Amino acid sequence: MPFDLVIHGGTLIDVAAGIHAPRDLAIHRGRVVAIETHIPLTDAADVLDATDLLVVPGLVDLHVHVDWGGAELCVEPGPNDLLRGVTTMVDAGSSGANNFAGFRRSVIEPFPGTILAFLNIAVMGQADADLGELHDIRYAKVDRAIEVARANPDLIVGLKVRVSEQLAGANGVEAVRRAREAGIELGRPVMVHIGGSTAPIEAILELLGPGDIVTHAYTGWEPGMVDTIGQVVPAAREARARGVLFDVGHGRGSFAFGKAEAALADGFRPDTISTDLHRFNVPMPVVDLTTTMSKFLYLGLPIEDVIGMTTAAPAAAIGLTGARGTLGVGVTADVTVLRREQGSFLLQDSYGATVTAPERLVAAATFLAGRRVA
């Protein structure tokens, strides 16, 4: 047989390739080898009937915490991500320079999916959920971050810094400066966790440059990028004009429906949709990436945009355009098949507010390099 698998009868949405149409997709030896309006099923060793389903690139979750056993908040990778459509995930600073080697050996390398990482500027990473890693600024070692990132260029895609007073005391701005110093030296972006800082949001945003990422964009924890009267602060628009990206990073305490609704009404959409998945938000309010995506469908974003924000856009944010987040011929066949379920579904934000959505997305099948894993 010329093909190992044909995914037949689905609607292919590949934002990177500009495709949103009925297409058959053929896979052979772990790669996409054909995308056509019709591929003869007799040419396939196996067929997946995707009638009434969406066929999309393997989902990319830009913000998770999966250094299981290394940081208190982390979950074991797999049950709430890979088995639910996420084929590439990026750990957002669970580990730092002093413990990244353990994360790599014990979690990343044995895992069948792809785990990449933003390295925490604090050398110990996010070791404890209540004890902040940056109350002593000496832990923010630029030289060590650069050294470890250079030793692991295949996995470390950028730097992570958290600026909340609970986690950094009064050191948030200085920590961002140090993370930026390392990021500039490495040519990698910095992801900044906002909300709850002693410094005003303007003082944080003004430090960021093209490609840097603000996560928790719709936090209800002041100061955020949506002010108390529901308007996006000018500094956020200025940052976006410079090329700074804005990520959802839902989390346990960092996504408010009201803030998201206000920002969208003010014309400020996210660049990427991510979960901030960790053990304190599973099973609620995050659940998984498709649930977070469903919240933005409820908020009025078109399905094509929601798919793009979880495939092509996060891949581009970490420098993997063409390698992840797309299904072009020749690309590794990481594929997610989604179902749009109709009904009445309760969705919850990080602060207990709920909405009833008329539809939701769920993962119907997940493929890694053409091999079905869920």
Steps between C-alpha positions, in 0.01 A plus 500: 500500500637847414356656819505383861195709586245722332290736711193524283198726475597768753531876477867593504588827676865589455542873556869494409415352158187708450271196482149478642320249282401134467818305442637146529841469660741213436783393730793271425797418720406767750465790259224671307538390138179622335215746556225470242127548462478124459758228556402144394448303818621185328846659512503500880593231748274673754224761480357738758153626410502868602157588360360802689831543681780757481849386403764741628873506569593350835408760761778706657452609863740788563466500880490186715675370813612139460831467688328226695688424820720806455265787587203480735239638260581268210283226355614186325497562125254293302153466653389861462701596193626233260195278550285807430656625180818682604802360318744781588506672839730762644577490869495859627780531751441206731875438497801731509865466418581288806237231441428501127725196445275292726188623319656405170608153601208392717202658321574644157709224344274205595182678393359400159373848411705816468582698814696823462576755770528860602784496753422687822743787562506382863749216529265271696193563283158486663591260776210586731153638430499737799865597537599738222818435307609864468465655845878475504612650169831317524316193371449674165835403348535619143826319432364165619184536292706574190734208570219245539296632208805474274558145618140404416410689181275217380263543794530846655303749293522804726502638854219527757454754778216553748453853635218461755579636846421159648774346285753777452438748781619840377742340252264454204639775278862408569421134428350596163812701420717199576283263300510744209879520526522124467237491224679760292832318536336172393273647233201343677174649630411570860160392634381729780230398748304818589247580773551593863830684459617786721603688187239644262432300187654780291838454671498133402371529146745775405790257554375251241600479136399322179413135554476522878179354643264631766311210654180529711383772261146492643586467867266650756795554732597869494700653349417332171473616143126565533438780749225530760263671254538228239741667259828367371782710640687705236828332596361165380413646159845658480661168590298318234608760244863415590433131435428378853260204504209445741417150622194383694669278764168414667623342823335481841495876556578670172199499268188711556209487258428867571853611417505290182162635387614858565829452313332336202241778489792746504652321199778323690505130415753248626783386277504154657265292715662289771395325820766558768411142586612393849375283783301778667274559196428142397220401468359853542502770380749425220431130424702499175588707195184419304292628792699825502451524123126449551491807725625714216246352262240606757656848508446531127829414333462307172604136503780565251651764730474275807676221309769740381560623854572143612701382198676739262526796740665324796729313262611833356544647849767240579667506160350179362305632203473222244611230744203513741150637470454405135423193288690577183623215284825369643430616855494256792142374526401634842125527449204580723144416403241717674128465551270803539237379744167680521309523826516691827845512660605672821831685470673665796766769525769527767282699738190282509298680233318259270336511160288249313640442155299350211801311366839370599804346341625156601783292363372200306843363405867588538788384281874527564708455185204318347451264794172527688551562871144599600 
